[in-house]
Amino acid sequence: MDHPLRRPEEILAYRPLKQILKSGNVWAVASADTVQTAVRIMEEKNIGFLVVLEKDAIVGVVSERDCLRRVVLAGKTPQATAVKDIMVENVVKVGIEDTFAECLRLMHAHGIRHLPVLEKGRLVGVVSIRDLLREVVEHHARIIGELERERMTMLTSTV
C-alpha cells in the first residue's frame, strides 16, 4: 500500500521547537534576587526552573535542585543568599528552529531537563523534558489512530 510522503516536521525527530512550545510564558529572576524570591516564584507558578536575566540577557539558570543542594544542604539561608551565588552560568540553549531530536541530544549529553529557547537572540521560552515527553505521547497516539483507521479501511474494503 502506498503511503504519502511525509513532510519532515511530521516525523517527530525533525519537528522544530516552534511547533512544540505551547506557552510563551517564561519565568525569570535577576541575579541579585534572593533564593527565597526564586523559590517563591517557582512555587506560585508550579515550576522547578527559572532563567536568570540581566537586561534581557541570559546570565544563568536556577532550579529547585540548585536551591536545595546549594542553599539548604550547604546550611545557607534562602533569605540571605543571592541567586547569583547558586545559579548555573554555563547555560545550554537552543534556537526556536532546533528540532525535537537536537533537544533530546543536548539534554542527554549535559544531564539537564530544561533548555531556554531563543529566537533571534531573544528568550522566547523554555522547553522541558516533560514537554518533549508530551509530544512523544501525542505523536504516538496520532500514529496509532492512523494505523487503526488504515486497518479498518483495509478490512472493510475486502468484504
N, C-alpha and C positions, 0 to 999 in steps of 0.2 A: 504494500500500500504506500502510495506517495505521501510524504509529509512535506508541507510547505517549508521553504527555507525560513529559518528564524532570524530575526534581527539580533545583533549581538547583545542588546540590552535585555532581551527576553531570556538569555542564558544567564543564570544567577551570578556566576563568577565575573561576568563582564558588566553587570549592572552598575551604573555610576551612582555615586552618593546623592546626586541631585534627585534621583528617584527614590532614595531610601530615607533621607532625612524627613521626618514628619513635622517637627516643630522648629520654628525659628528662635525659640527661647534659649538664650544662653545665659546662664547664671555665673556671675563673676564677683571677685573681691579684688581689692587693691592690696599690694604687698605690705602696706603699713597697717592694714586692718588686723584686728586680733583674731586668734584662732577661735575664740568664743563667737565672734561675729560670723566667721566662716561656718562653724558648726551649726549655728542658729539658722543660717540661710539654707544649709543642706537639710536640716530637719523640717523647716517650713515648706520647702519645695519637694520634699521626699526624694532627694537625690544624694549621691555619695561622692560627687566630683565637682570641683569648681575651677574655672580658669582664672588665673591671676593676671589682671590687666593694669597697665600704666599707660595712659594716653592712647587708648585703643590698641596698644601693642601687647602681645602675649609675652609675659616675663616669667611665667611659671604656671604650675597646676598644683592643686592640693586635693587630697582625697580623705575620706573618713579614716582610712587605714593610716595615712600620714599623721593625722591628728592623734589617733590612738597610740601609735608607736613612738612618734617623736615628741609628743607632749605628755600624755598620761603615763606611759611606761617610763619616760625619762624623768618623771617627777616634777615637771613644769606645770604652771597653771595656765589654762586657756585664756584667762583674762589678761595675763601679763606677757603672753608670747605673741609675737607678730607673725603673720602668715609668711613673711619673707624668710623667717628663721627655720621653717619646716617645709617650704614648697620645693617641688622638683623643678629645677631650672632648665634642664635639657629636655625640652618638650618635643615629642614626636607628633608631627601634624600631617594632615592630608589636605588635598585640594578637592573642591566640590566635584571635579571631573574624575577623580580617582575611583577605582572600582571596588566592589564588594571584596573580591579576591585580594586586592592590594591591602585593604584594611585588615583583613584576617591575617595576612602575612606579617604586617607590621606589628599587630597586637601579639602574635605568637613570638616573633623574633625579639620583641622588647619586654615581654611578660607584662603587658598592660591591658586594661579593659576599656579605656576611653581614648578617643582621638579628637582633638579640636579640628574643625573643618574650616578651611579658608577659601574665599573666593576673591580673586584679585588682591591677595594680601590681607584681606579683612576677615575677621572671625564671623562666621555665619551659623555655626552650630557645633555640636559635639555628637559624635556617633559612639555608641557603646556596644559592647559585645552582645548585650541584650537586644539592641536594635537589629543587629545582624542576625541573631537567632530568630527574632520575629519574622524577618524577611525570609529565612530558610523555611520556617513553618508555613508561611503564606504561599511561598513558591511551590512547596511540595503539595499543598492542598490543591492548588491550581492544576498541577501536573496530574495528580490522581483523578481530579474531576474530568480532565480532558481524556485520560485513558478510559475512564468508566463510560463516558459518552461515546468514544470511539468503539469500545467493546459492544455497547448496546446497539450502535448503528450496524456493526458487522453482524450481530445476532439477528436483528430484525430484517436485515436485507437478505439473509439466507433462507428465511422462512417463506 
